[in-house]
Amino acid sequence: MNEKIKIVLASRCKTFKELSLEMGIDSKSLLNKLRTESIRTSELVQIADILDVKLEINFVLEDGTKI
C-alpha cells in the first residue's frame, strides 16, 4: 500500500508531510503505519478522500473473481 500511496502522491504533487498534515497526524506516524502495514481502513478512506481518488478493497479468488 505504501508504494501505491507514493504513486498517487506524486501524481497529485503532494508529499507525505502534506498528506499527514491534512490527516491531522505526524508524518512519522503515517510513514510508520504504512511501513508496518498497520493502517486502518478508515485512514485509507481518508487518504483517498484527501487525494481525490477512489479506494477499492477486494478479496480476489484464484480465478480472478473479485468479492
N, C-alpha and C positions, 0 to 999 in steps of 0.2 A: 504494500500500500504506500510505503514511503516513496518509492520511485514514481508511482502514478501521481502522487500529490506534487512531487517536484516538477513533473512534466506539465501539469496543469498550471502550477505557479509560474513557470517560465512562459507559458503561452499567455498568461494574464499580466506579465511583467511585475510580479509580486515576489516578495521574499518570505521566508518562514517567519521572520521577525514581524513583518507587516500582518501576516495571517494571524499570528499569535496575539498581536495587539487587538485585532478585530474580534478575536475569540475571547479576549479578556484573561489570557493566561500567559505565563512566562514562556519565552521562546525555547528555553532549555527544557522546560516541562513538555512542551509539544514535541520537540525532537526526541526526547526520551520515550514518550508514549509511542511514537511511530517506530523507533528502533526496536523497542521491546514488544511491539505489536499488542500493546495494552490499551489501545484507543477504543473508546466506546462507540457504539453505533450512533448514538446521539451526537457525538463530536464529529463523526464523519458526515452526518447530515448537515451540521453547522458549517463545516468546511465547504461542502457542496453549495450551500446557500451563499456563503461569502464569495466563492469563486464563480458563482452563477453557472454551475454545471449540474447535470442530472446524476444522481447516485443510484446505481443498481447493485443489489446484493442478491446472489442466486446460489442455489445448490444446483450442480450440474451432474447429471447421470453419465455413466460411461458412454452412452450413445450420443451424448451432446445435448440431451434434453435439459432445459433449464426449468427449475422448480422454484 
